[in-house]
Amino acid sequence: MSDTYVALAEFAQSWGLVYFVLVFVVVVLLAMRPSRKRDYDRAARLPLSED
């Protein structure tokens, strides 16, 4: 196999999990910000509203 493939495979195996865990934590933190509560409450009531 080529050296590039081996290098990328080793990088993905060693740092890929760390990268995806960090991305997950950032997404969860952004979603759980207190400033978004009003938007989420409005979206939760949307199916119950009559047009």
PyMOL Python script that loads the backbone (N, CA, C, O; Angstrom):
from pymol import cmd

cmd.read_pdbstr("""\
ATOM      1  N   MET A   1       0.835  -1.184   0.000  1.00  0.00           N
ATOM      2  CA  MET A   1       0.000   0.000   0.000  1.00  0.00           C
ATOM      3  C   MET A   1       0.874   1.240   0.000  1.00  0.00           C
ATOM      4  O   MET A   1       2.051   1.198   0.360  1.00  0.00           O
ATOM      5  N   SER A   2       0.278   2.326  -0.406  1.00  0.00           N
ATOM      6  CA  SER A   2       1.067   3.551  -0.491  1.00  0.00           C
ATOM      7  C   SER A   2       1.308   4.141   0.893  1.00  0.00           C
ATOM      8  O   SER A   2       0.552   3.895   1.832  1.00  0.00           O
ATOM      9  N   ASP A   3       2.356   4.909   0.994  1.00  0.00           N
ATOM     10  CA  ASP A   3       2.712   5.535   2.264  1.00  0.00           C
ATOM     11  C   ASP A   3       1.643   6.535   2.709  1.00  0.00           C
ATOM     12  O   ASP A   3       1.394   6.694   3.904  1.00  0.00           O
ATOM     13  N   THR A   4       1.021   7.198   1.754  1.00  0.00           N
ATOM     14  CA  THR A   4      -0.020   8.169   2.082  1.00  0.00           C
ATOM     15  C   THR A   4      -1.209   7.481   2.736  1.00  0.00           C
ATOM     16  O   THR A   4      -1.738   7.962   3.738  1.00  0.00           O
ATOM     17  N   TYR A   5      -1.623   6.366   2.174  1.00  0.00           N
ATOM     18  CA  TYR A   5      -2.757   5.628   2.733  1.00  0.00           C
ATOM     19  C   TYR A   5      -2.446   5.156   4.154  1.00  0.00           C
ATOM     20  O   TYR A   5      -3.283   5.281   5.048  1.00  0.00           O
ATOM     21  N   VAL A   6      -1.270   4.626   4.357  1.00  0.00           N
ATOM     22  CA  VAL A   6      -0.883   4.133   5.678  1.00  0.00           C
ATOM     23  C   VAL A   6      -0.854   5.286   6.682  1.00  0.00           C
ATOM     24  O   VAL A   6      -1.314   5.134   7.813  1.00  0.00           O
ATOM     25  N   ALA A   7      -0.320   6.424   6.275  1.00  0.00           N
ATOM     26  CA  ALA A   7      -0.255   7.578   7.172  1.00  0.00           C
ATOM     27  C   ALA A   7      -1.654   8.069   7.528  1.00  0.00           C
ATOM     28  O   ALA A   7      -1.928   8.379   8.688  1.00  0.00           O
ATOM     29  N   LEU A   8      -2.538   8.142   6.535  1.00  0.00           N
ATOM     30  CA  LEU A   8      -3.905   8.588   6.811  1.00  0.00           C
ATOM     31  C   LEU A   8      -4.656   7.583   7.677  1.00  0.00           C
ATOM     32  O   LEU A   8      -5.433   7.981   8.544  1.00  0.00           O
ATOM     33  N   ALA A   9      -4.442   6.312   7.463  1.00  0.00           N
ATOM     34  CA  ALA A   9      -5.098   5.286   8.266  1.00  0.00           C
ATOM     35  C   ALA A   9      -4.621   5.352   9.715  1.00  0.00           C
ATOM     36  O   ALA A   9      -5.430   5.230  10.636  1.00  0.00           O
ATOM     37  N   GLU A  10      -3.348   5.539   9.923  1.00  0.00           N
ATOM     38  CA  GLU A  10      -2.823   5.652  11.284  1.00  0.00           C
ATOM     39  C   GLU A  10      -3.355   6.907  11.972  1.00  0.00           C
ATOM     40  O   GLU A  10      -3.691   6.870  13.156  1.00  0.00           O
ATOM     41  N   PHE A  11      -3.432   8.006  11.244  1.00  0.00           N
ATOM     42  CA  PHE A  11      -3.977   9.243  11.816  1.00  0.00           C
ATOM     43  C   PHE A  11      -5.440   9.057  12.199  1.00  0.00           C
ATOM     44  O   PHE A  11      -5.846   9.464  13.287  1.00  0.00           O
ATOM     45  N   ALA A  12      -6.230   8.455  11.333  1.00  0.00           N
ATOM     46  CA  ALA A  12      -7.645   8.254  11.612  1.00  0.00           C
ATOM     47  C   ALA A  12      -7.853   7.334  12.802  1.00  0.00           C
ATOM     48  O   ALA A  12      -8.763   7.550  13.603  1.00  0.00           O
ATOM     49  N   GLN A  13      -7.032   6.326  12.923  1.00  0.00           N
ATOM     50  CA  GLN A  13      -7.172   5.397  14.036  1.00  0.00           C
ATOM     51  C   GLN A  13      -6.759   6.018  15.361  1.00  0.00           C
ATOM     52  O   GLN A  13      -7.311   5.677  16.407  1.00  0.00           O
ATOM     53  N   SER A  14      -5.810   6.909  15.324  1.00  0.00           N
ATOM     54  CA  SER A  14      -5.326   7.473  16.573  1.00  0.00           C
ATOM     55  C   SER A  14      -6.067   8.743  16.977  1.00  0.00           C
ATOM     56  O   SER A  14      -6.343   8.928  18.163  1.00  0.00           O
ATOM     57  N   TRP A  15      -6.395   9.615  16.045  1.00  0.00           N
ATOM     58  CA  TRP A  15      -6.988  10.901  16.382  1.00  0.00           C
ATOM     59  C   TRP A  15      -8.433  11.047  15.925  1.00  0.00           C
ATOM     60  O   TRP A  15      -9.092  12.023  16.285  1.00  0.00           O
ATOM     61  N   GLY A  16      -8.933  10.118  15.154  1.00  0.00           N
ATOM     62  CA  GLY A  16     -10.309  10.222  14.665  1.00  0.00           C
ATOM     63  C   GLY A  16     -11.335  10.217  15.777  1.00  0.00           C
ATOM     64  O   GLY A  16     -12.271  11.017  15.761  1.00  0.00           O
ATOM     65  N   LEU A  17     -11.174   9.326  16.745  1.00  0.00           N
ATOM     66  CA  LEU A  17     -12.114   9.264  17.860  1.00  0.00           C
ATOM     67  C   LEU A  17     -12.085  10.547  18.673  1.00  0.00           C
ATOM     68  O   LEU A  17     -13.133  11.058  19.066  1.00  0.00           O
ATOM     69  N   VAL A  18     -10.906  11.064  18.925  1.00  0.00           N
ATOM     70  CA  VAL A  18     -10.787  12.318  19.674  1.00  0.00           C
ATOM     71  C   VAL A  18     -11.496  13.446  18.937  1.00  0.00           C
ATOM     72  O   VAL A  18     -12.205  14.244  19.550  1.00  0.00           O
ATOM     73  N   TYR A  19     -11.306  13.512  17.633  1.00  0.00           N
ATOM     74  CA  TYR A  19     -11.945  14.546  16.821  1.00  0.00           C
ATOM     75  C   TYR A  19     -13.464  14.452  16.909  1.00  0.00           C
ATOM     76  O   TYR A  19     -14.131  15.462  17.131  1.00  0.00           O
ATOM     77  N   PHE A  20     -14.016  13.259  16.739  1.00  0.00           N
ATOM     78  CA  PHE A  20     -15.463  13.118  16.749  1.00  0.00           C
ATOM     79  C   PHE A  20     -16.059  13.346  18.136  1.00  0.00           C
ATOM     80  O   PHE A  20     -17.178  13.847  18.244  1.00  0.00           O
ATOM     81  N   VAL A  21     -15.347  12.993  19.185  1.00  0.00           N
ATOM     82  CA  VAL A  21     -15.824  13.286  20.540  1.00  0.00           C
ATOM     83  C   VAL A  21     -15.853  14.794  20.767  1.00  0.00           C
ATOM     84  O   VAL A  21     -16.812  15.314  21.337  1.00  0.00           O
ATOM     85  N   LEU A  22     -14.827  15.489  20.333  1.00  0.00           N
ATOM     86  CA  LEU A  22     -14.802  16.947  20.485  1.00  0.00           C
ATOM     87  C   LEU A  22     -15.922  17.610  19.691  1.00  0.00           C
ATOM     88  O   LEU A  22     -16.564  18.537  20.186  1.00  0.00           O
ATOM     89  N   VAL A  23     -16.164  17.149  18.471  1.00  0.00           N
ATOM     90  CA  VAL A  23     -17.254  17.704  17.667  1.00  0.00           C
ATOM     91  C   VAL A  23     -18.594  17.452  18.362  1.00  0.00           C
ATOM     92  O   VAL A  23     -19.442  18.343  18.404  1.00  0.00           O
ATOM     93  N   PHE A  24     -18.793  16.246  18.908  1.00  0.00           N
ATOM     94  CA  PHE A  24     -20.031  15.926  19.606  1.00  0.00           C
ATOM     95  C   PHE A  24     -20.229  16.839  20.813  1.00  0.00           C
ATOM     96  O   PHE A  24     -21.331  17.343  21.032  1.00  0.00           O
ATOM     97  N   VAL A  25     -19.183  17.056  21.589  1.00  0.00           N
ATOM     98  CA  VAL A  25     -19.291  17.904  22.776  1.00  0.00           C
ATOM     99  C   VAL A  25     -19.630  19.337  22.383  1.00  0.00           C
ATOM    100  O   VAL A  25     -20.456  19.976  23.035  1.00  0.00           O
ATOM    101  N   VAL A  26     -19.015  19.842  21.342  1.00  0.00           N
ATOM    102  CA  VAL A  26     -19.302  21.207  20.890  1.00  0.00           C
ATOM    103  C   VAL A  26     -20.747  21.324  20.430  1.00  0.00           C
ATOM    104  O   VAL A  26     -21.418  22.301  20.764  1.00  0.00           O
ATOM    105  N   VAL A  27     -21.238  20.357  19.676  1.00  0.00           N
ATOM    106  CA  VAL A  27     -22.625  20.404  19.192  1.00  0.00           C
ATOM    107  C   VAL A  27     -23.601  20.353  20.367  1.00  0.00           C
ATOM    108  O   VAL A  27     -24.585  21.093  20.388  1.00  0.00           O
ATOM    109  N   VAL A  28     -23.339  19.496  21.331  1.00  0.00           N
ATOM    110  CA  VAL A  28     -24.218  19.401  22.500  1.00  0.00           C
ATOM    111  C   VAL A  28     -24.198  20.710  23.292  1.00  0.00           C
ATOM    112  O   VAL A  28     -25.248  21.185  23.724  1.00  0.00           O
ATOM    113  N   LEU A  29     -23.032  21.285  23.481  1.00  0.00           N
ATOM    114  CA  LEU A  29     -22.950  22.552  24.212  1.00  0.00           C
ATOM    115  C   LEU A  29     -23.682  23.671  23.489  1.00  0.00           C
ATOM    116  O   LEU A  29     -24.348  24.486  24.127  1.00  0.00           O
ATOM    117  N   LEU A  30     -23.569  23.720  22.176  1.00  0.00           N
ATOM    118  CA  LEU A  30     -24.290  24.743  21.424  1.00  0.00           C
ATOM    119  C   LEU A  30     -25.799  24.533  21.496  1.00  0.00           C
ATOM    120  O   LEU A  30     -26.559  25.498  21.575  1.00  0.00           O
ATOM    121  N   ALA A  31     -26.228  23.292  21.470  1.00  0.00           N
ATOM    122  CA  ALA A  31     -27.661  23.004  21.529  1.00  0.00           C
ATOM    123  C   ALA A  31     -28.243  23.279  22.908  1.00  0.00           C
ATOM    124  O   ALA A  31     -29.422  23.615  23.021  1.00  0.00           O
ATOM    125  N   MET A  32     -27.450  23.145  23.942  1.00  0.00           N
ATOM    126  CA  MET A  32     -27.949  23.306  25.309  1.00  0.00           C
ATOM    127  C   MET A  32     -27.755  24.713  25.878  1.00  0.00           C
ATOM    128  O   MET A  32     -27.960  24.929  27.073  1.00  0.00           O
ATOM    129  N   ARG A  33     -27.366  25.655  25.046  1.00  0.00           N
ATOM    130  CA  ARG A  33     -27.190  27.023  25.537  1.00  0.00           C
ATOM    131  C   ARG A  33     -28.517  27.560  26.070  1.00  0.00           C
ATOM    132  O   ARG A  33     -29.559  27.354  25.449  1.00  0.00           O
ATOM    133  N   PRO A  34     -28.490  28.234  27.195  1.00  0.00           N
ATOM    134  CA  PRO A  34     -29.738  28.789  27.748  1.00  0.00           C
ATOM    135  C   PRO A  34     -30.420  29.790  26.816  1.00  0.00           C
ATOM    136  O   PRO A  34     -31.641  29.940  26.867  1.00  0.00           O
ATOM    137  N   SER A  35     -29.674  30.457  25.988  1.00  0.00           N
ATOM    138  CA  SER A  35     -30.274  31.446  25.090  1.00  0.00           C
ATOM    139  C   SER A  35     -31.140  30.798  24.012  1.00  0.00           C
ATOM    140  O   SER A  35     -31.924  31.494  23.366  1.00  0.00           O
ATOM    141  N   ARG A  36     -31.023  29.496  23.801  1.00  0.00           N
ATOM    142  CA  ARG A  36     -31.819  28.808  22.780  1.00  0.00           C
ATOM    143  C   ARG A  36     -33.129  28.247  23.332  1.00  0.00           C
ATOM    144  O   ARG A  36     -33.934  27.706  22.573  1.00  0.00           O
ATOM    145  N   LYS A  37     -33.354  28.368  24.645  1.00  0.00           N
ATOM    146  CA  LYS A  37     -34.529  27.777  25.275  1.00  0.00           C
ATOM    147  C   LYS A  37     -35.820  28.299  24.655  1.00  0.00           C
ATOM    148  O   LYS A  37     -36.736  27.516  24.408  1.00  0.00           O
ATOM    149  N   ARG A  38     -35.913  29.574  24.403  1.00  0.00           N
ATOM    150  CA  ARG A  38     -37.137  30.146  23.833  1.00  0.00           C
ATOM    151  C   ARG A  38     -37.426  29.553  22.451  1.00  0.00           C
ATOM    152  O   ARG A  38     -38.576  29.250  22.132  1.00  0.00           O
ATOM    153  N   ASP A  39     -36.392  29.390  21.642  1.00  0.00           N
ATOM    154  CA  ASP A  39     -36.588  28.808  20.314  1.00  0.00           C
ATOM    155  C   ASP A  39     -37.050  27.355  20.404  1.00  0.00           C
ATOM    156  O   ASP A  39     -37.920  26.934  19.642  1.00  0.00           O
ATOM    157  N   TYR A  40     -36.480  26.593  21.322  1.00  0.00           N
ATOM    158  CA  TYR A  40     -36.860  25.188  21.467  1.00  0.00           C
ATOM    159  C   TYR A  40     -38.266  25.048  22.031  1.00  0.00           C
ATOM    160  O   TYR A  40     -39.005  24.148  21.633  1.00  0.00           O
ATOM    161  N   ASP A  41     -38.643  25.924  22.952  1.00  0.00           N
ATOM    162  CA  ASP A  41     -40.012  25.895  23.479  1.00  0.00           C
ATOM    163  C   ASP A  41     -41.029  26.214  22.384  1.00  0.00           C
ATOM    164  O   ASP A  41     -42.089  25.592  22.312  1.00  0.00           O
ATOM    165  N   ARG A  42     -40.702  27.176  21.543  1.00  0.00           N
ATOM    166  CA  ARG A  42     -41.592  27.524  20.433  1.00  0.00           C
ATOM    167  C   ARG A  42     -41.701  26.358  19.447  1.00  0.00           C
ATOM    168  O   ARG A  42     -42.792  26.065  18.957  1.00  0.00           O
ATOM    169  N   ALA A  43     -40.603  25.706  19.159  1.00  0.00           N
ATOM    170  CA  ALA A  43     -40.626  24.563  18.243  1.00  0.00           C
ATOM    171  C   ALA A  43     -41.390  23.383  18.846  1.00  0.00           C
ATOM    172  O   ALA A  43     -42.028  22.625  18.115  1.00  0.00           O
ATOM    173  N   ALA A  44     -41.335  23.220  20.160  1.00  0.00           N
ATOM    174  CA  ALA A  44     -42.053  22.120  20.809  1.00  0.00           C
ATOM    175  C   ALA A  44     -43.564  22.342  20.753  1.00  0.00           C
ATOM    176  O   ALA A  44     -44.321  21.373  20.682  1.00  0.00           O
ATOM    177  N   ARG A  45     -44.015  23.587  20.784  1.00  0.00           N
ATOM    178  CA  ARG A  45     -45.439  23.870  20.722  1.00  0.00           C
ATOM    179  C   ARG A  45     -45.977  23.954  19.304  1.00  0.00           C
ATOM    180  O   ARG A  45     -47.192  24.002  19.112  1.00  0.00           O
ATOM    181  N   LEU A  46     -45.123  23.973  18.331  1.00  0.00           N
ATOM    182  CA  LEU A  46     -45.537  24.154  16.938  1.00  0.00           C
ATOM    183  C   LEU A  46     -46.538  23.109  16.451  1.00  0.00           C
ATOM    184  O   LEU A  46     -47.504  23.488  15.789  1.00  0.00           O
ATOM    185  N   PRO A  47     -46.367  21.812  16.737  1.00  0.00           N
ATOM    186  CA  PRO A  47     -47.364  20.849  16.257  1.00  0.00           C
ATOM    187  C   PRO A  47     -48.747  21.023  16.872  1.00  0.00           C
ATOM    188  O   PRO A  47     -49.735  20.554  16.306  1.00  0.00           O
ATOM    189  N   LEU A  48     -48.835  21.683  18.008  1.00  0.00           N
ATOM    190  CA  LEU A  48     -50.111  21.872  18.688  1.00  0.00           C
ATOM    191  C   LEU A  48     -50.834  23.135  18.279  1.00  0.00           C
ATOM    192  O   LEU A  48     -52.004  23.318  18.617  1.00  0.00           O
ATOM    193  N   SER A  49     -50.163  24.000  17.565  1.00  0.00           N
ATOM    194  CA  SER A  49     -50.779  25.265  17.173  1.00  0.00           C
ATOM    195  C   SER A  49     -51.701  25.070  15.978  1.00  0.00           C
ATOM    196  O   SER A  49     -51.471  24.225  15.113  1.00  0.00           O
ATOM    197  N   GLU A  50     -52.736  25.871  15.962  1.00  0.00           N
ATOM    198  CA  GLU A  50     -53.677  25.831  14.840  1.00  0.00           C
ATOM    199  C   GLU A  50     -53.360  26.974  13.888  1.00  0.00           C
ATOM    200  O   GLU A  50     -53.067  28.090  14.315  1.00  0.00           O
ATOM    201  N   ASP A  51     -53.421  26.690  12.623  1.00  0.00           N
ATOM    202  CA  ASP A  51     -53.170  27.745  11.630  1.00  0.00           C
ATOM    203  C   ASP A  51     -54.439  28.426  11.222  1.00  0.00           C
ATOM    204  O   ASP A  51     -54.412  29.338  10.395  1.00  0.00           O
TER     205      ASP A  51
END
""", "prot")
cmd.dss("prot")
cmd.show_as("cartoon", "prot")
cmd.util.cbc("prot")
cmd.orient("prot")
